[in-house]
Each structure stands twice: as structure tokens, then as C-alpha cells.
């Protein structure tokens, strides 16, 4: 069913979110069959007309991320070939956003995904808290990168007792800018964890300097000796003693870095530790690791606006 010239379809990644959105908009979800065949091929059948309509496709990254991408691509192309007026992808978590930089001889997979979505026929994308804002530049179509920070700030003020005695924590220097934004809004102090969690230089080598430069010693050509860089000792820049530590980031995936950050914060005197993020991927045994850690509470449910 559609509302005027609008119709909403959903994939299989998060049907509950799609139902919440359609309920808020006082409409029903569009009729479509999306399933895997016995040979694992994805099949999409659009069961109502989308000719001349504005189509919204709700799909997000999930445990079965590659099937979620194929569903979205095929839904997009099916609506395009059915003469939809426009196709808007509502993708709360954009898959492969962590692979947005060249690493050694790898690939910038988020650029590939952006190209495929555009070529399939998508006209506009609405997402939330991209892992790197620069990903918007990979697309040839408009991308709205919404923020979950107002809901996180509201949650801190309404649900954390004595939140004015808290300090916002960045679990590594790369997250300092995001943490600073929260600290400024809440008028709280800032702490940054620096040391072992910082990515090593080897992870950023893209192969452009290989093979290494040959040097000559006593008339003989020799390759330079590559000495592994030692990780600096972990340190907390900022005072967390006797305070509530709130670790903020855009996502929690494997959770090792959050657990390690919580341990060092506890050692430095923080009496309660919260971890807050927009996207809770929680891969592998991340929930168990968090449960067994010294983190007191994890807040990931930021779609309470629906």
C-alpha cells in the first residue's frame, strides 16, 4: 500500500524498524517478496505498481551483510525498471564503511558499494553516523548523513544519575573529535586513551613504496633492515579519578578495544563506565566479552524517536 505518491519497501535485514517507520508515517509497507532460492540466489518480486512513485527502500547492514547488499541492489534495480519516479535508500548502517581507506594492496570497498548502488538506480541515500564522513564523496548521488548525537545527549541527561560528574572518553585519538563534540554539548571534561589501541603504521601501507629503496654499503647493494615499531604504553590523557566515564563512538563491533579501554579507566579511578554508540554490530562473541567486562552499561538503542 502507498500513501499518495510514496511507497515503502523493506528488505530482510531489519523488518521491525521498517514497521516502526511505516507506523509513524501512518501508512503500510509495500508488498514485495524477497527470499533466497535453494541455490542461494536472491530473488525480489515487487507485488504492486511503483510507476511514477517515490520509492523508499529500508535496508541496513546485518549479520548477513552480503545478502543484505544484494537484496538492496536488486530491489533498487527492480524499482528502476518498473519506472519509479525516484528511489531513496534508507540505510541506517552503511555496510563496508570501515573499508573506506586503502590498506596495503587491498581495496576501497565502500567506494565499490557506492558505485554499485548508484548504477543500480538509487537517487538518494539517507544514512546515520558514517564511520568516515568522507564516504559521502564516494557517491554520485546526494547522501544525507544524519546524527544520533542528540539522542545520546538526551539519554545521558535523563538516564545517568549524577551525569554532571561524568567525563567523556575517546577510546583512541581518532575518536577525539567525536568525543569533543559530546563534551562541548554537555559541558563536561574530556579524556583520550592513547597508546596500544592506536593502529600501527603497517596497517596504512598501501604498497606504493615497495620494494624498499636499495642502499649501497661498501659497494654492495643492501636492503634496509625493517625494525618493527613498538607500541607506546597505554595512557589516559585527562582526569577520570572518582568520576563517571562515558565512552562514545559511532559503532561497537568486536568490542575488544572498548573492553580494554574500560579496564584502564577502572584502573585510573573511574567508578562507573558507560559505552555508547550509534551502531551495535557486536560481531562474534562481542556480547559475551562486554558482559564479562567492567563496563556497567552499553547503550545502542538510539531509534527511540520512532
One Martini backbone bead per residue (centre of mass of N, CA, C, O) as a GRO file, in nm:
protein
  306
    1UNK     BB    1   0.100   0.033   0.016
    2UNK     BB    2   0.021   0.379  -0.035
    3UNK     BB    3   0.110   0.736  -0.004
    4UNK     BB    4   0.024   0.847  -0.266
    5UNK     BB    5   0.355   0.884  -0.409
    6UNK     BB    6   0.427   0.662  -0.182
    7UNK     BB    7   0.669   0.389  -0.112
    8UNK     BB    8   0.745   0.108   0.111
    9UNK     BB    9   1.036  -0.091   0.149
   10UNK     BB   10   1.172  -0.412   0.266
   11UNK     BB   11   1.397  -0.601   0.389
   12UNK     BB   12   1.560  -0.860   0.601
   13UNK     BB   13   1.735  -0.697   0.819
   14UNK     BB   14   1.483  -0.478   0.945
   15UNK     BB   15   1.152  -0.501   0.978
   16UNK     BB   16   1.088  -0.348   1.243
   17UNK     BB   17   1.180  -0.069   1.154
   18UNK     BB   18   0.984  -0.045   0.916
   19UNK     BB   19   0.725  -0.060   1.090
   20UNK     BB   20   0.781   0.193   1.259
   21UNK     BB   21   0.788   0.392   1.025
   22UNK     BB   22   0.505   0.334   0.903
   23UNK     BB   23   0.350   0.405   1.159
   24UNK     BB   24   0.446   0.701   1.180
   25UNK     BB   25   0.324   0.752   0.870
   26UNK     BB   26   0.048   0.611   0.828
   27UNK     BB   27   0.134   0.331   0.684
   28UNK     BB   28   0.219   0.084   0.453
   29UNK     BB   29   0.381  -0.166   0.335
   30UNK     BB   30   0.506  -0.288   0.073
   31UNK     BB   31   0.473  -0.533  -0.173
   32UNK     BB   32   0.715  -0.801  -0.119
   33UNK     BB   33   0.940  -1.055  -0.244
   34UNK     BB   34   1.215  -1.182  -0.035
   35UNK     BB   35   1.451  -1.437  -0.136
   36UNK     BB   36   1.604  -1.751  -0.116
   37UNK     BB   37   1.717  -1.983  -0.296
   38UNK     BB   38   1.853  -2.293  -0.311
   39UNK     BB   39   2.117  -2.149  -0.467
   40UNK     BB   40   2.139  -1.849  -0.313
   41UNK     BB   41   1.961  -1.671  -0.470
   42UNK     BB   42   1.824  -1.360  -0.519
   43UNK     BB   43   1.475  -1.269  -0.482
   44UNK     BB   44   1.259  -1.018  -0.646
   45UNK     BB   45   0.911  -0.912  -0.582
   46UNK     BB   46   0.698  -0.674  -0.705
   47UNK     BB   47   0.340  -0.642  -0.598
   48UNK     BB   48   0.340  -0.335  -0.704
   49UNK     BB   49   0.302  -0.030  -0.818
   50UNK     BB   50   0.574   0.232  -0.906
   51UNK     BB   51   0.474   0.423  -1.103
   52UNK     BB   52   0.566   0.751  -1.037
   53UNK     BB   53   0.710   0.691  -0.762
   54UNK     BB   54   0.823   0.720  -0.434
   55UNK     BB   55   1.092   0.526  -0.322
   56UNK     BB   56   1.150   0.335  -0.017
   57UNK     BB   57   1.447   0.172   0.109
   58UNK     BB   58   1.482  -0.059   0.378
   59UNK     BB   59   1.825  -0.100   0.480
   60UNK     BB   60   2.081  -0.290   0.652
   61UNK     BB   61   2.325  -0.389   0.831
   62UNK     BB   62   2.424  -0.729   0.905
   63UNK     BB   63   2.513  -1.045   0.953
   64UNK     BB   64   2.404  -1.065   0.641
   65UNK     BB   65   2.548  -0.846   0.448
   66UNK     BB   66   2.556  -0.953   0.149
   67UNK     BB   67   2.251  -1.009   0.122
   68UNK     BB   68   2.162  -0.720   0.186
   69UNK     BB   69   2.293  -0.594  -0.063
   70UNK     BB   70   2.151  -0.760  -0.282
   71UNK     BB   71   1.866  -0.677  -0.209
   72UNK     BB   72   1.906  -0.374  -0.260
   73UNK     BB   73   1.996  -0.386  -0.555
   74UNK     BB   74   1.745  -0.539  -0.667
   75UNK     BB   75   1.529  -0.346  -0.569
   76UNK     BB   76   1.632  -0.102  -0.721
   77UNK     BB   77   1.622  -0.222  -1.010
   78UNK     BB   78   1.322  -0.299  -1.006
   79UNK     BB   79   1.217  -0.003  -0.971
   80UNK     BB   80   1.351   0.116  -1.218
   81UNK     BB   81   1.216  -0.087  -1.432
   82UNK     BB   82   0.920   0.024  -1.303
   83UNK     BB   83   0.920   0.347  -1.311
   84UNK     BB   84   1.030   0.509  -1.091
   85UNK     BB   85   1.079   0.828  -0.992
   86UNK     BB   86   1.219   0.745  -0.709
   87UNK     BB   87   1.516   0.634  -0.510
   88UNK     BB   88   1.539   0.566  -0.159
   89UNK     BB   89   1.791   0.499   0.074
   90UNK     BB   90   1.750   0.343   0.395
   91UNK     BB   91   2.072   0.337   0.578
   92UNK     BB   92   2.176   0.333   0.884
   93UNK     BB   93   2.396   0.108   0.805
   94UNK     BB   94   2.681   0.119   0.617
   95UNK     BB   95   2.833  -0.100   0.456
   96UNK     BB   96   3.185  -0.101   0.452
   97UNK     BB   97   3.284   0.166   0.612
   98UNK     BB   98   3.568   0.050   0.717
   99UNK     BB   99   3.642   0.028   0.390
  100UNK     BB  100   3.773   0.357   0.314
  101UNK     BB  101   4.076   0.257   0.294
  102UNK     BB  102   4.392   0.206   0.210
  103UNK     BB  103   4.532  -0.133   0.245
  104UNK     BB  104   4.781  -0.190   0.100
  105UNK     BB  105   4.643  -0.432  -0.142
  106UNK     BB  106   4.363  -0.346  -0.139
  107UNK     BB  107   4.030  -0.204  -0.097
  108UNK     BB  108   3.769   0.034  -0.162
  109UNK     BB  109   3.467  -0.083  -0.087
  110UNK     BB  110   3.280   0.165  -0.045
  111UNK     BB  111   3.314   0.263  -0.339
  112UNK     BB  112   3.192   0.018  -0.475
  113UNK     BB  113   2.914   0.037  -0.339
  114UNK     BB  114   2.843   0.320  -0.442
  115UNK     BB  115   2.846   0.244  -0.742
  116UNK     BB  116   2.628   0.022  -0.738
  117UNK     BB  117   2.391   0.192  -0.629
  118UNK     BB  118   2.392   0.398  -0.857
  119UNK     BB  119   2.367   0.198  -1.101
  120UNK     BB  120   2.092   0.064  -1.003
  121UNK     BB  121   1.913   0.364  -0.927
  122UNK     BB  122   1.988   0.542  -0.706
  123UNK     BB  123   1.913   0.889  -0.584
  124UNK     BB  124   1.919   0.842  -0.260
  125UNK     BB  125   2.068   0.878   0.076
  126UNK     BB  126   1.997   0.752   0.411
  127UNK     BB  127   2.196   0.797   0.698
  128UNK     BB  128   2.414   0.706   0.992
  129UNK     BB  129   2.698   0.763   1.111
  130UNK     BB  130   2.956   0.761   0.960
  131UNK     BB  131   3.271   0.649   0.992
  132UNK     BB  132   3.326   0.837   0.735
  133UNK     BB  133   3.252   1.133   0.583
  134UNK     BB  134   3.403   1.080   0.304
  135UNK     BB  135   3.196   0.876   0.179
  136UNK     BB  136   3.012   1.080   0.036
  137UNK     BB  137   3.224   1.117  -0.210
  138UNK     BB  138   3.161   0.831  -0.353
  139UNK     BB  139   2.905   0.962  -0.449
  140UNK     BB  140   2.669   1.067  -0.721
  141UNK     BB  141   2.474   1.117  -0.483
  142UNK     BB  142   2.283   1.203  -0.240
  143UNK     BB  143   2.387   1.238   0.118
  144UNK     BB  144   2.241   1.171   0.434
  145UNK     BB  145   2.406   1.242   0.748
  146UNK     BB  146   2.294   1.149   1.028
  147UNK     BB  147   2.237   1.214   1.382
  148UNK     BB  148   2.263   1.066   1.721
  149UNK     BB  149   2.356   1.274   1.941
  150UNK     BB  150   2.087   1.387   2.065
  151UNK     BB  151   2.009   1.106   2.197
  152UNK     BB  152   2.259   1.070   2.371
  153UNK     BB  153   2.235   1.328   2.533
  154UNK     BB  154   1.953   1.268   2.645
  155UNK     BB  155   2.025   1.005   2.788
  156UNK     BB  156   2.234   1.116   2.983
  157UNK     BB  157   2.043   1.329   3.125
  158UNK     BB  158   1.801   1.104   3.199
  159UNK     BB  159   1.985   0.815   3.292
  160UNK     BB  160   2.232   0.956   3.447
  161UNK     BB  161   2.342   0.979   3.738
  162UNK     BB  162   2.547   1.232   3.788
  163UNK     BB  163   2.648   1.348   3.495
  164UNK     BB  164   2.821   1.601   3.592
  165UNK     BB  165   3.051   1.373   3.690
  166UNK     BB  166   3.148   1.339   3.405
  167UNK     BB  167   3.341   1.183   3.132
  168UNK     BB  168   3.456   1.201   2.816
  169UNK     BB  169   3.556   0.923   2.600
  170UNK     BB  170   3.831   0.837   2.399
  171UNK     BB  171   3.962   0.532   2.282
  172UNK     BB  172   4.103   0.722   2.066
  173UNK     BB  173   4.233   0.974   1.877
  174UNK     BB  174   4.019   0.937   1.640
  175UNK     BB  175   3.769   0.998   1.862
  176UNK     BB  176   3.809   1.297   1.968
  177UNK     BB  177   3.613   1.469   1.800
  178UNK     BB  178   3.352   1.334   1.890
  179UNK     BB  179   3.394   1.369   2.197
  180UNK     BB  180   3.414   1.680   2.195
  181UNK     BB  181   3.123   1.731   2.108
  182UNK     BB  182   2.993   1.612   2.366
  183UNK     BB  183   3.143   1.782   2.576
  184UNK     BB  184   3.033   2.056   2.478
  185UNK     BB  185   2.726   2.000   2.511
  186UNK     BB  186   2.764   1.903   2.830
  187UNK     BB  187   2.997   2.035   2.982
  188UNK     BB  188   3.253   1.841   2.981
  189UNK     BB  189   3.500   1.645   3.013
  190UNK     BB  190   3.814   1.514   2.869
  191UNK     BB  191   3.924   1.189   2.742
  192UNK     BB  192   4.225   1.013   2.621
  193UNK     BB  193   4.324   0.720   2.466
  194UNK     BB  194   4.672   0.625   2.458
  195UNK     BB  195   4.831   0.365   2.243
  196UNK     BB  196   4.769   0.035   2.182
  197UNK     BB  197   4.505   0.115   1.989
  198UNK     BB  198   4.681   0.214   1.786
  199UNK     BB  199   4.750   0.209   1.475
  200UNK     BB  200   4.965   0.083   1.275
  201UNK     BB  201   5.154   0.164   1.006
  202UNK     BB  202   5.115  -0.107   0.842
  203UNK     BB  203   4.796  -0.051   0.788
  204UNK     BB  204   4.877   0.204   0.577
  205UNK     BB  205   5.010   0.043   0.370
  206UNK     BB  206   4.990   0.056  -0.007
  207UNK     BB  207   5.270  -0.022  -0.185
  208UNK     BB  208   5.424   0.238  -0.316
  209UNK     BB  209   5.718   0.153  -0.154
  210UNK     BB  210   5.737  -0.108  -0.328
  211UNK     BB  211   6.020  -0.178  -0.306
  212UNK     BB  212   6.266  -0.108  -0.123
  213UNK     BB  213   6.521   0.086  -0.086
  214UNK     BB  214   6.836   0.079  -0.214
  215UNK     BB  215   7.148   0.035  -0.052
  216UNK     BB  216   7.493   0.134  -0.028
  217UNK     BB  217   7.765  -0.087   0.098
  218UNK     BB  218   8.070  -0.118   0.000
  219UNK     BB  219   7.945  -0.170  -0.303
  220UNK     BB  220   7.678  -0.290  -0.178
  221UNK     BB  221   7.364  -0.408  -0.212
  222UNK     BB  222   7.106  -0.315   0.029
  223UNK     BB  223   6.862  -0.381   0.242
  224UNK     BB  224   6.670  -0.263   0.466
  225UNK     BB  225   6.607  -0.273   0.800
  226UNK     BB  226   6.312  -0.387   0.949
  227UNK     BB  227   6.170  -0.226   1.227
  228UNK     BB  228   5.957  -0.273   1.457
  229UNK     BB  229   5.704  -0.098   1.601
  230UNK     BB  230   5.645   0.012   1.904
  231UNK     BB  231   5.416   0.027   2.138
  232UNK     BB  232   5.284   0.241   2.328
  233UNK     BB  233   5.193   0.312   2.621
  234UNK     BB  234   4.924   0.326   2.798
  235UNK     BB  235   4.708   0.623   2.813
  236UNK     BB  236   4.552   0.892   3.003
  237UNK     BB  237   4.409   1.191   2.890
  238UNK     BB  238   4.298   1.272   3.186
  239UNK     BB  239   4.048   1.294   3.439
  240UNK     BB  240   3.880   0.995   3.612
  241UNK     BB  241   3.880   1.025   3.906
  242UNK     BB  242   3.576   0.981   4.060
  243UNK     BB  243   3.422   0.914   3.784
  244UNK     BB  244   3.228   0.915   3.502
  245UNK     BB  245   3.259   0.701   3.219
  246UNK     BB  246   3.208   0.799   2.866
  247UNK     BB  247   3.196   0.604   2.588
  248UNK     BB  248   3.231   0.724   2.250
  249UNK     BB  249   3.081   0.615   1.934
  250UNK     BB  250   2.968   0.477   1.628
  251UNK     BB  251   3.080   0.177   1.709
  252UNK     BB  252   3.025  -0.178   1.793
  253UNK     BB  253   3.200  -0.469   1.739
  254UNK     BB  254   3.424  -0.659   1.886
  255UNK     BB  255   3.509  -0.490   2.177
  256UNK     BB  256   3.807  -0.490   2.276
  257UNK     BB  257   3.862  -0.181   2.304
  258UNK     BB  258   3.641  -0.128   2.516
  259UNK     BB  259   3.742  -0.321   2.733
  260UNK     BB  260   4.027  -0.200   2.763
  261UNK     BB  261   3.932   0.086   2.831
  262UNK     BB  262   3.777   0.012   3.089
  263UNK     BB  263   4.017  -0.099   3.249
  264UNK     BB  264   4.189   0.165   3.257
  265UNK     BB  265   3.969   0.340   3.388
  266UNK     BB  266   3.946   0.175   3.647
  267UNK     BB  267   4.245   0.214   3.730
  268UNK     BB  268   4.203   0.545   3.728
  269UNK     BB  269   3.903   0.567   3.905
  270UNK     BB  270   3.654   0.483   3.776
  271UNK     BB  271   3.318   0.400   3.900
  272UNK     BB  272   3.180   0.434   3.607
  273UNK     BB  273   3.082   0.263   3.293
  274UNK     BB  274   3.014   0.376   2.965
  275UNK     BB  275   2.872   0.267   2.644
  276UNK     BB  276   2.838   0.454   2.329
  277UNK     BB  277   2.638   0.394   2.028
  278UNK     BB  278   2.487   0.366   1.722
  279UNK     BB  279   2.632   0.090   1.635
  280UNK     BB  280   2.552  -0.265   1.692
  281UNK     BB  281   2.723  -0.528   1.578
  282UNK     BB  282   2.845  -0.754   1.752
  283UNK     BB  283   3.068  -0.949   1.689
  284UNK     BB  284   3.065  -1.253   1.765
  285UNK     BB  285   3.164  -1.237   2.120
  286UNK     BB  286   3.093  -0.946   2.224
  287UNK     BB  287   2.867  -0.979   2.441
  288UNK     BB  288   3.040  -1.151   2.635
  289UNK     BB  289   3.271  -0.948   2.680
  290UNK     BB  290   3.093  -0.727   2.801
  291UNK     BB  291   2.968  -0.891   3.034
  292UNK     BB  292   3.273  -0.953   3.158
  293UNK     BB  293   3.318  -0.670   3.205
  294UNK     BB  294   3.347  -0.329   3.349
  295UNK     BB  295   3.095  -0.257   3.207
  296UNK     BB  296   2.786  -0.129   3.307
  297UNK     BB  297   2.688   0.011   3.022
  298UNK     BB  298   2.499  -0.028   2.712
  299UNK     BB  299   2.417   0.203   2.439
  300UNK     BB  300   2.215   0.146   2.120
  301UNK     BB  301   1.910   0.247   2.138
  302UNK     BB  302   1.846   0.519   1.895
  303UNK     BB  303   1.520   0.466   1.789
  304UNK     BB  304   1.310   0.622   1.994
  305UNK     BB  305   1.167   0.822   1.789
  306UNK     BB  306   0.955   0.575   1.703
   0.00000   0.00000   0.00000
